[in-house]
Amino acid sequence: MTKVLLTGASGYIGKHITLQLLAAGYDVRASVRTSAKAEEVRAAVAPHLGSADALDRLSFVELDLNDDAGWWEALQGCDVLVHTASPFVIDAPKDPEELVRPAVDGTLRALRAAKAAGVTRVVLTSSTVAIWGSPLGGGPAGFNETMWTDLDSPLGREPYNRSKTLAERAAWDFVATEAPDMRLTTINPGVVLGAPLDRHFGTSVRIIERLLLAKDPALPDLSFPIVDVRDVARLHVAAITRPASEGRRFIASGGTRSFLAIARVIKKALPDRRIVTRRAPSFLVRLLALTDRSIRGTLPVLGKAMIFDASAAVEVFETPFINPDESVRETALFLAERSGSR
């Protein structure tokens, strides 16, 4: 039986990957930060498993992105490393290294341990932010996997974008220079939405939560690629046995949606809720950006269509992506039900 070390198993994406790995018959060794997180993962995936013995194939280890302890031991007996663990916050920290160092060092720590343990198949979670931080210019109409975020651009200087770009770059450089036998695949999701498996959901879901709470009087003219969390998990699991995915990056996106379009989908799903569906004037957003760093980081893409070519993933993994409107709707309904109102 194939054994997989899955890092970041207690995360929003990690729980879905855990579920799909178990459903596919894999033996899963899941890394968590604390033993309490292990019980959280078990409780989240158990109700969705058809096989009563599936949980018997799930075990846990405690690992830290910033500490060498336990990594080599955790990979003993494993055939595959699926590395999803990486810090993610909406509000940029004052010191970018708070995100950059754990992302880069944690990725290299995992890969070095995998090499030492003889593990050659690796699937890594990256992001579209490692791709779209460069101008398209007069080239292709949309972003594709050949593109990399320019670290000297305004987008590339944003801490989260920088952390994901540097971490993925470090992974490809490591394989090229230190582990030529390692077969690496990276999955580059857009904004990940879809119903969580429990109430401990990801930072991206809080975008929908914010719209449900009508915290903003108007919405900025921003668009971004959206992908369902089930599709993200599906690509990670499928990549393990898909030779055509080896040595490649894959954009995971079901399509681009603006804040306004997302709000309208939520309003249709929850007509009794107060949902803001007004667009903020771009000049006002630029004015607010003078004093708000989090807003300032969005200015390079304000008013721009963010088109991504995900055809490579559809071709190699032979399944279309879930419609983003469905992901938005399911996320909104999940949150509304747990808040006690719809």
N, C-alpha and C positions, 0 to 999 in steps of 0.2 A: 504493500500500500504506500502511495506517495505521501511523504510528510512535508508539510509547509510550515516554515516559521513566518508568521504574520505579525509585523510590528504595528503599533498603534491600533490594536484591536478594539479598544474601548471608544474609539472615535466614531463619529457619525458614519463615515465611509467604512471604517474598519469593521463595524458590527455587520454591515451588509455583506462585506467580503467574507467574514467569518461564516455567516449563514449560507452563502452560496458555495463556499468551499466544502462545508459539511454536507450540504445537500448533494454535492457532486461526488461524495465519497472519500474526500481527502481526510487525512489525519492532520489535525491543526494544532500547532503549538503557538499560542497567542501571547504576545508580549504586552504587558500592562505596567503602569507605574507603581501600583499598589495592589495588594491582594483584594481589597474592597472592590476594585475595578473588575476583577475577575468574576465576582458574583454578579456584577452589573451586566457583563457581557452574556453570561449564562442565562440570566433572567430575560434578556432582550431577545435572544435567538431561539430559546426553547419553545415558545408557543408556535413558531413558524416551521418547525422541523417535522417532516412527515414520519421519519424513522425514530422509533423509541430509543434506539441505541446510538443515535448520531452524537449525542452529548458525550458518550464514552470516548469518542475520537477527538475530544477537545481538552487540551491541557494548557497550563499557563506558566509563564516565567516573568519575573520582574526585571525590566531593563530601563536604562536611562540614556537618553541621547547624549548626555554630557559625561558619561562615565563608562570606562572600558569593562567594568566588572560584569561578568556573566554572558557576554556576547558570544564568545567562542563556544562556551558550554551549551548555550541555547541552540546553536546551529548543529551540534553533534547529532548525527542520525537524520538530518533533514536533507531533502532533495531539492527544495526550492526556497528562496527567500522572496517574500512579498513585503516590500518596505513602504508603508504608508505614513509612518510617524513623522510629523513635522509640526512646528508651532504655527498657529494661525490666529490672528486677532484682527478685528475691524479697525480699531483705533491704532494708528502707528505709534510705536514707542519712541520716546525721545532719543534713545540710543539704538540705532538700527541693528547693532550687533546682538541685541537681545533676541532677534529673530534669525539673523544671518548665521551666527555661529552654531546654534543648535541644529539648524537645518543642514548646513554644510558638514560640520563635524559628525553629526549623527549619521548622515548618509555614508560618509567615508568609514566611520566606525563599523557600520553594518556590513559594508562591502569587504572591508579588510577581514572581518571575522568570517564572512562567507568564504572568502578565498582560503583562509587558514583551515577551515573545516572541510574544504573540498566541494563546496556548493557552487555550481556553475550556472544555474538558471536563476535569474533575478528579474522581478517585475517591480518597477519603481513608480510611485505616484508623484507626478510633477504637476504642472498647471499650465493653462493657456497664458498666464501672466509671464511665463518664461518665453513666450512666442510673440505676443502682440505689442511689446514695448519698443517698437520701431516703426517709423512711417512707411506706408506702402509706396508712396511716391507714384511714379508712373508705371509701376510693375503690375503684379496680379491684382485682381479685384478684391481678393480676400486673403486672410492669413492662412498659411499652411505650415506643415511640419519642418520645412527647410529653414524657417525663420527663427531668429533668436532675439530676445529683448536686448536692446542696446543699454548697457549699464551706465553709460554717460548721459542718457536722455532723462528728461524729467520723470518718465514712468519707471525707468530702470533704477532711479535713485530712491523710489519708494521702497521702504524696508521689506514688505512682504514680497513684492515683485522681485526685488533683488535677492532675497533669500531663496526663492524657488528657482530662479535662474542660475544662481551660483551653485546650488545643490545639484541640479541636474547636470550642469556643465562638469562639476567635479566627478559625478558618476561616470559620464562618458569618457572623461580624461583618464580616470582610474582604470577602466576596462581597456582603453587603448594602450596605456603605458605599463600597467602592472598586472593585468589579468586578461590576457588575450583570449583565453579559453572561456571566459565568462560570457554568457549569452544574455544580454540586457535588453529589456523592453521598457519604455516609459509610456505611461498613460497621462495625457495632459488634459484634465477636465476643465470646463468652464465653471460657472457658478453652479454648484451642486444643490439640487432641490429634490423634493419627493418626500413622502412620509417617513419619518424616522422610525426605528424599531422600538424606541422608548422615549421617555421625556428628556433624556440627556442628549440633546441634538446639537448639530454643528453650528458654527458661527454663520455660515451662509444661510441657514434657515431663519436666522434673526432678521434678515432682510424682509421676509414675509411677515414676521412677527411685528416689525416696525410699521409696515403698511397696515396691518390689522388694527394696530393701536392708534392709527391716524396721528402720528407724532409730528408730521411735517405738514405745514399749510399748503404746500405745493411740491411737485416732484421735479427734480432736475432732468434735463434732456440727456439722459445717459442710457446707453444700451450695452448689453453684455451677452455672451454666449451662455446658454443654460443646458445642463445635462441632468438627467434623472439619476439619483443615487444607485438605483438598481442597474442601470446601464454601466455606470462606473465600476461597480462590483463585477458585473458580467465580463467586462473587458479584462480586468485583472485576472479573473479565474480562467477565461478562455485562452489568454496569452500563454499560460503555463504549457499547454499542449499544442500550441499553434506555431510550428517552425517558421511560417511566413512572417511572424511578428518579431522575430529575433533581430536585434540590432537596429530597431526602428523606434521612432516616436509616433504617438497617435493622438490626434486631437479628439476629445470626447465632447461633442456638442450636438444637441438636437435642433439647434437653431438659436437665433438672436432675438431678444425681446427687450423693449425699453421699459423703464419704470412705469410709464403710463400704461403700456399694454399689459403689464403684470397686474397693475391695480385694477384694470378693467376686468381681467379674468377673475380676480378675487371678488369684485363687486357682483359679478354674475353668479358666482358660486354661493355668495353670502349676501343676498340682496338687502337683508335687514341690518347689516353692519354699516357703520359710517366709514367709508373708504374714500380717501382723497384721490380725485382723478383730474386735478388741475396741474398744468405744467408751469414750472417756475421760469420766469424770463431768464435767459442765459446771462444777461448783463448783471442781474441780481446775484446769480450764483458766483460770478467772477468777483463781484464786490465783497460777498461774504468770504470768499477764499483769501482775501487779504488778511483776515484775522483768524481763520480756521484752517489749520494745516490739513485735516482730513478731507476737507472740500478741495483744497488747493491741489491735492494729488489727482483729482478727477478731471481737472481742466484740459489736459491734453486730448481727452476723448469726449469732451462735452459736445453734444450735437453731432457726433460722428456715428455712422453705421458701423457696427463691429461684426463683420462677416467672416466666418471661419469655414474652411473647407475640411469637413470631416469624412470625405468620401473614402479615404484610405482605411479608416476603421470599419466603415460599412462593408467595404470590399473584403478585407482580410478576415473580419470576424463574422461576416455573412448575416448580419442582423441590423435592421434599421433602428435608429434611436427613437425613444419615446418622445411624443410631442411635448415641447416645453410647457404648453398651456395645461396639459394634464398633470405635469409635475407641480406646477404652481397651484393648481386647484387642490390636489391631494395634500400638499403641504399646508395650505390655508385651512382645509377642513380638519386636518389633524390638530393644528394649533387651536382652532375654534372649539373643537370638542373637548380638549383638555382645559380650556379656560372656562368651560361651563356655559358657553353661549355660542349661537350660530346665526 
